[in-house]
Every structure is written in structure tokens, then in C-alpha cells.
Amino acid sequence: MPEHNPLDTGHIDVIVIGGGQAGLSASCLLKQRDIPHVILEKNQVAHSWRSERWDTFCLVTPNWQCQLPGFAYQGDDPDGFMLKDEIVEYVEGFAASFEAPVREGVAVHRVTPRAGGGFELTTSEGRLTTDSVVVAIGGYHDPILPRGADRLSEDIVQMHSVDYRNADQLPEGGVLVVGSGQSGTQIAEDLHLAGRQVHLCVGNAPRVNRTYRGKDVVSWLDDMGYYDLPFDQHPQGDRVRAKTNHYVTGRDGGRDIDLRQRALEGMTLYGKFESVDGTAVTLCPDLAANLDQADATLIRIRETIDEHIGKHGIDAPAEPAYVAPWTPDAEITDLDLAEAGITSVLWSIGFKPNFRWIDADVLDERGYPRHHRGVTDIDGLYFLGLPWQHTWGSGRFSGVARDAEYLVDRISADRCAPLST
């Protein structure tokens, strides 16, 4: 007898939206508690890893941090960094390990609370009702383009980082990469290593060493509890949720990204992008300040690790202080793309959330869900996999299992709670 298709019932106890590591983590734990549910995935399991990353993409955190429920990394390179295809294989393997009830190719167009409780979902396969919804699609949805990007000359190819795969996509000539977060710096390196002339607009993203005093910095930070620190105990509080992640890379076994060193190798650095008109680009005179700020974060993290080593009497090799290998001798504020031989611009300034399809009063003025550890004020509506949902590890392979367990415990408890009279 063929397996019953849960969408045929019209009503499902719990619907999980999103078939990435967050949605699958929730599903695994729901299945352990025998709670009927289905995952609706608009594309394929692990879609963002498979289809929204460049060819040489790899994790920036070590493989040992991949700790999905009951499916920790078991490969032979725990201190390495999985490549894109390996990440997809890991997520797919997790889904197969518990026979995840996932329906691929089903888009959710709207979620609406019902008057008597629960929700109605409008999907590409019709309408469904459910008692609980877990929105597990992360927090990075709509690519951001700077205001005025439409004024860029039509002779210049422009692309967002989400669409970049490799240097061969772009026409011959120089490439201007705008944005120096994790994606921007890694893509700039990818192009640089492919032999392209790279121009990079450097923002205020922080950076960190790959290794320090004999160990990966992620391991030091994990030892010190940084990945377990709740956001409301962080010195920056709620503001940390909008904080840019430190740039570093796991490529070629892992290494620092030192833009100053890349400048010595021929990469051209500028301050923040300000505007464009045709081929004329205006830049902020803040390159030196932004490089110094990134280095200050690196140095501060090193000092924190030094304090931890000293406090606990850990035997770790000493390292010399960081010395900047290059400093800009001038601030370039006007750049003509044509004169500089630049034929393409790659925007890498991030994404904004898009939860507008949720027809409930649950979003703040930024369009970000109001919640506590993924639990909203709307009974039965939950979020999972958001950056800094609870801790720094929440949006990563390292912390999503803990967040999923918290939510599934809450769902289970709510299902068992007696009805009020």
C-alpha cells in the first residue's frame, strides 16, 4: 500500500515551512515525539546550500560544529571545513536518517490565523489547516541592492552575490566587489585567486584569525562559552542580531582573510560604496578606518583568548602581536569604472528578511519576527533558524538543534495542556 500523503488530509497537526537544517531539526524531534507533521519546502532539501552558493564555497566553522539532532559530523576531518557539495550531502543524509516527511516543490504563499485557533495556509498545492506552524526559513531572503544601483551604466554587468558561482560568469576585465562581509571577502578572494583584477569596497565588517595560539579560534570561543551566550546577556543586547559576522575562510584547510595582504598582492581597496552614476562611482574616505576597526576586533578577540589561557593555566604557544603589513597611502573617493578597466560589479551587501506573507501581527518595524526563543505571541506560531534567535550558534549547524528542542518541547507541552473553560 502506498504511503499516505499527509497533504491529502487537508489538516496537519504541525506544518514546518522550510527544508533546510532548521526545518529538518524540528521535524526530527517532532517525529521522536510522534507528533504528526509535514515539512513544506518550496525547492529542494538544502536548497540554499545547493543553489545559492558559489562553486568553491565552504563552511567557515569547523566540521565538528555540525551537530544536528542525532546526526553529528562523523567524517574523518572534524577540524576541516566541508565544501558546498559535502554540506548538501550532510543535510540530505540527515533528512534520510529519520525519513523526514518532506514535500519538495510546495510553496507557501500565505499563513493566516483562524478565528477558532490554528492556521490556514495557502500553498501551491491548495489550502491546508494546521494547529501549529514552524517557520524555518532563516532570516536572509531578499538580496539587497544599494539605492541608485539602477543608475549603473548598462555597459557594466552587475550581479548580486547570491547569483555568483565562479569567475567565468563575468566578462573579462576588472571586477568591483561591493561589501566586505563573509561573502564579499570570500568572493573577492575567489576572483583574486582566479587571476582577476579585483577592486573591493571595504565596509565595517569585523575580522578574526583562523587560528591563534595553536588552535582554531572557533574552538577557543566555544571553550569560553561564546556560542552558548544568550543574546539578552550579550553586551549589545538585541542589537547583536543585526551584527555582521567576522570574516575568515575555511578554504584550503582554513586561513585568515587579511585584506591588507591582498592589497600587497594587487587587490585594490576602497572605502564604502556611496553612489554610482553611469560609470562614475563615489566612495567614502574611510578605508583606513574600516581596516583598523576590523583589526581592532581581531586583536580584542586575541586578548580575550590570552586572558582565558592565563586564567586557566592552559599550555598554549605564544604568538607575536599582529603587525599590519600594509596601510593605504591615500583615500580614493572617485572611481571611473571604464577608466579602471572594470567591466562588472558584484553587490555583496546582504539580505533583508521577507516574512510579509505571514498574515499576523508578529513583525517589528524592521520586518523581523517578534519572539522569545522562537515563540511568538500568536499561539502556535514559531520561528526557527533565525540568526541570533537565542545564541550566536542559533543560525548555525552548532546551535539549531538546541533551539529546535526548545520549540518542540513547547509544541508538545501545548498539545498536552488542558483546554481552558
N, C-alpha and C positions, 0 to 999 in steps of 0.2 A: 504494500500500500504506500503511495507517495506520501511524503511528509506534509502535514497540514501547513498551508501558507497562512501565517498569522494575519496578513493584511485582509484576508477574505472575511474575517470576523467583523470588521468594522470597528471593533473596540478592543483595545490592547491595554493591559494594566499599566505598563510603563513604556514610553517611547523614548529612545535615546536618539538624538539627532547628531550625526557625525560618526564616521567610521575610522577615525584616527586612534592614536594611543589612548586618548582620554575616553572617548566613547566605548572603546573596546574594554578598557579597565572597568568602567561602570558595568558593562554587560557581563564580564567575567564574575564580578561579585554579586550581581543580581542573580545570575544562574546558580551560584553556590547557595543562595538563599531560596532557590526555587520560586523566584518572583517572575511571573510571565512578562516578557518584554520583547521588543524588536529594536534593532538599530536601523535607522534610515540614513543611507549615505547617498548623496547626490551623484557622486562619481564612483570611485573605487576605494576599497580599503587602502589606507596610506596614501591617498591621492596627493596631498601637498608635498610629501617627500618624493613621490614618484614624478610629479608633473610640474612642480613649481620650484625646482632647484636646478642649479647649473650642473654640468656634467661632472666636475671634479669636487662637488660638494661633499663634505664630510662633517661629522659631529665635531663640536668644539669642546665637549666634555668627554672624559674617558669612557670607554665601553662599560666599565664596571658600574657606572652610574645608571645603566639601563636596568631598572628594577620594576618592570611591570608585574602585576599580581601573579605570583606563582610562576613567573617566566623571566627570571633574572638572566642576564647575559651569561652564556655558558661556553663561549668561544675560547680560542687559545691566545687571545690578545686583549686581556682585560684592561691594560693600560694604553691600548691603541684607540683609534678613532674610526668608527665604521664609515665606509663610503656610502654614497646615496643608495646604490643597489642593495647593499648589505642592510641598510636601515629598513628599506622596503621589505626585504626578506624577513627581518626580525619581527616587524609588525604583522606581516602576513602569517608568520609562524605562530605568533601569539594568538591571532584570531582562530587559526586551525586547531590550536591546542585545546580549546574548550568548545569547538564547533559553534562559534559565535553566530547568533541568529541575525545576520546582517542582510539587508536588502539593498543591493547596489543599484544605482541609477534611479533612485527615488528622491526627488527634490521636495523639500518642504517650503511652501510658499507663504504660509501664514499659520500662526499659533494664536488661538483666541480662547480665553477663559469662558467656561459655560456657566450660566446662571446658577445651576444646581451643583456646581463643583466639577472639577476636572477641566478638560480642554478639548477643543475641536481643532484638528489640523487639516489644512487644505494642502494636498500634495499633488504631485504629478500623476499619481495613480488614484486620485479621488479623495474623499473626505474620510477621516478617521476620528475616533474619540479615544480618550485615554484619561486615566486618573492622574498620572504624573508625567512630566516632560523633563528630561535631562538634556540641556543644550550643551553639546560638547564639540564645538567647532573652533575653539581657541578665541583669540582676540584680534587677529590680524587678517582683515578681509579685503578692503578696498585699497588698491595701490594709490599712494599719494603722489600727485604731481604738483610742482610749485605753481603758484599763481603766475600767469604770463607764459607758461610753457608753450601755449598755442602761438606765441609770437616768435618762436624759434624758426629760423629760415627753413623752408621746405627742402632745401638742398642738404640739410643735415638730418641724418637718420636719428630718431630718438626712440628710446626703449626704456621700460621700467625693469628693475632688477628681477621681478617675478617672471619675466619672459626671457631672461638671458640664459643661454645654455653654454656657449663657447665663443671664442674669438672669431670663428669662421662665419658667425651670423652677421657680423658687422663689416661694412665696406673697408677697403684698405684706407690707411691713414690713421691719424691720432684719434684717441677716444677720451672724452671728458666724462669722468665718473663724478657724480654729484652726491655726496654723502659718505661719511666715514664711520658708520656703524659696522656691525659684524659683516653684513652682506657687502656693503660698499668697499670696505678694505680688502675682503677676500676676493671679490670680483676684480678689483684693481690689481691685486697680486696675480690672479689668473691671467689677466690680459698682459701684464708685465712679463710673466714667465713665458707667455706665448710669443714674446718678441714685439708686442705692440707698444707704441709710444703712448703712455698713459699720463693724463692730466687729472688730478684729483682735488676736488673741493673738500677741504677738511673742516668738519664741524667740531662740536664739543663732546663727542663720544669719549668715554674713558678707555684706558687700555690696561692690560695686565700681563705679567710674564707667563709663559707657558710652564716653565719650571723655575724653582728657586730653592736653593739650599738642599739640593738632592732629591726633590720630589715635585710632582706636578702641583701647581698652585691650587687646582681644584681639590686635590687631596688634603692640602693644608686647610683650606676653607671648610671642607667637610669635617675634618677633625675638630675645628673650632666652632662647629655648630652653625655656620652661616646659612646653610641650606635648610636648616630647621627653624630659623628665626621667623616668627610670625610678623607680617607686615606692620601690625599695630604696635609692635615692640621695636620696630626699626626707628632709628633717629629721624628719618624723613617721613615716617608715618605713611599716610595714603599717597603722598607724592611719589613714593618709590615705585608705584605701579606704572608710572609714566617714564621711569628712568631708562636710559639707553644702556644696553648691556655692553660690557667691556669687549673690546676687540682683541682677538687672538685667533690662532688657527690650529686645527688638528692635521693639516695637510702634511704629507711626507713624514708622518710619525709625530707631528706636533712641533710648533715653534712659535716664537714671538712674532708679532707684526710690528715692526719699528719703521714707521713712515719716514723717519729721518734717514735711516739706512737705505730705504728705497729711493729717496731723493738723491743720495750719492750714486746710485746705480742708474739714474736717468729719469726717474719718475718726477714729473713736475707738480709741485704742490701749491695750492692757493688757499685763501681763507674761504669762508662760507659763500655759497652762491647767493646772489641778491636778486638779479633780474637778467632778462635777455631781450634783445630787440634785433631780430634778423640774425646776424652772426656776432653781434656785439654783446658781450657778457660783462656784467658788472659784479664785482666781488668785494666782499668785506675785507678790511685790512686787519684781520685777526688771526692769521696763520700762526704766527709765533705764539700768541696767547693760547690758542687751541692745542698746539703741540705741547706747550708747557703744562697745560691743565691735564692732558692725558697722561703725561709723565708723572705729574704730581700724584695722580691716583695710583699708578704703578708703584711709586715709591712709598706711598702711605700703606698699601697692602703689604709690601715687603717689611715695613716697620712693624706692622701688626703681627706678621708671622714671626719676626725676630722676638717680639715680646712673648709670644706663645712658646717658642722654643726655649727661651730663657726661663720662663715661669715653670715649665715642666721638666727642665733639665734634659732636654732631648739632644742627643748626639747628632748634629747635622753640620755638614761642611759649611764654612763661612764663604761668603761671596763679596766681591768688591762692590762698591757703590756704583749705581748706574751713572754713566757719563754720556751725555748727548753727543752723538758723532757728527751732527750737522745742525746748523741753525740758519734760518733764512736771512739773507743779507738785505732783502727788500720785500715790501709788500706790494704785490701786483693787484691792482683793483680794476683794471680794464683789460679785457682779453678779446681779441677778434679771432673767432674760430677759424675763419678762412685763412687768415694770415698765419695762424699757428699750425695749419695743416690738419685741423680736427674735422673729421667727417661724421662723427656720431657722438651722441650724448646719451649716457646711461643714468637714469634717475634712480637713486637708491636712498630715498629719504623716508622710507617706512610705509606703514599701512594705517588705516583707521578702522575701527570696528563698525560692523553693519548688523545691528540687531533690530532694524526698523520693521522687520516682518513679524516681530512678536507684538501682538496687539494687546499689550498690558502695560500698566503704569509701573515699569520696573527699571527704566533707564534714567540716568542722570543727564545733566545738561551737555555732557560730552558724548552722549550716546552709549555710555558704558553701564553695564548692569549694576544696580544697587543690590548688594548681597552681603551675607556674612558666611564665609567659608563655602560659598556657592549656594547657600539657602537664601531665597528671596522672601519678601513679604507676601507674595502670592502663593497660597497653599498649593503645593505640588509642582512648583516651577523651580528648577535647579539649574545651575551652571557648573561646568567642569572644564578644566584645562586652560583657564584664563591665566595670563601672566601675573604672577604675584597674587594668585587667588587667595592663598593663605601664607605661603612662604616663597622664597626665591626658587625653590625646586618645583613649584606648582605647575608651571608650564613646561616642565622638562620630563624626561623619562625617569628622573630620580624621585620626583615628589608626587606625580599624578596618582599613584596607587594609594597613597595615604589620603589624598583628597577624595578619591573615589570611595574609599572605605567609609569615610565620614558621611558622605552623601547617601550611600546605600544603607548604612545603619539608620540614617534619618528616615529614608523612604520606608524601610522595614518597620521602624517604630510607628510611623504614621499609619501604616496599614493595619497595625495591631491595636491602635488606640480606639477606645470605645467612642461611639457617636455621642455627641452632646445632646441632651434632652431639653 
